[in-house]
Amino acid sequence: MKKNQLEAIKKLEAALLSVKRAGLVLVGIDDNLFASVADEELQTEIVACSSCEAILARSNKGHEGTASVRHYGAYRDSGGE
């Protein structure tokens, strides 16, 4: 890997650790990464459906502890482009 690629990975790791320490969890849906507060309510919602569905439902309902950022195609899951 090139130097800038290795540096990008280190920055991503630091950002993910910061997200975890802030008490948030992330899911990737389409071209967004959604972050939501990792509280007991979310845990209950995840058991009832899935992490993605629970956090997307929170986002769609305007949950104040949920936000999203674009990943610009850098994140891909099993169904991503």
N, C-alpha and C positions, 0 to 999 in steps of 0.2 A: 504494500500500500504506500501511497505517497504521503509525505509529511502532513499536508493539509487534510487528508482523509483520516489519518490517525488522530490529528488534533480535533477534528469534527466528532469523532467517536468519543474522545475524552470529554468534550463539552456536553455531548448528549448524555453520557453517564452521569455527569455532575448535575445536569438539569433533572434527570429522572430521580436521582437521590434527593434533590431538593423538593420535588413533587411528593415523594414518599414521606419525607420529614414534615411536610406541610399537612399531612393527613389526607392526601388526595389519591385517587386511583384513576388510571387512564384506560380508555378503550378506543380502538380505531374503528370508525364507521365511514365508509365512502372516502371523501377527501378531507376528513376532519379527525382530529384526536380530541375526544371528549374527556374532560376532567370533572370529577365530582367528589364531594366530601365523602370519605370512607367512614360512614356512621352506621349505627345498628339498623336504622331504617333501610339503608342501601343493602346491607347484608340480607335482610328479610326479603327485599325485592329481588335480589339475585337468586335466592333459593326458589322463589316462585317462578322465575323465568330464566334469564341469563344476565350476565354483566352488561352486555351490549344493549339488550332490550330495556333493562332497568335504567341505565344511564340515559339512553335516548328518550325514554318516557319522561324522565326528570327534565331533560332539556326542552322537550316539546311542551311541557307544562310550565316552563319559566322558573324552574327551581333555582333559587338564588345561590345555591352551592354548587352549581354546575355551569361549566363554560366549555368552549371549544376553540381549537386553533387549527388552521389548515396545515397539512403536512406536505403539500406541493408534490405529491407523488413519491416522496422519500420513504413512506411507510407502505408496506404491502403485506396483506395477510393472505390466507389461502384463496380468497375470492377477489383480491384486489388486482388492479391493473398494474 
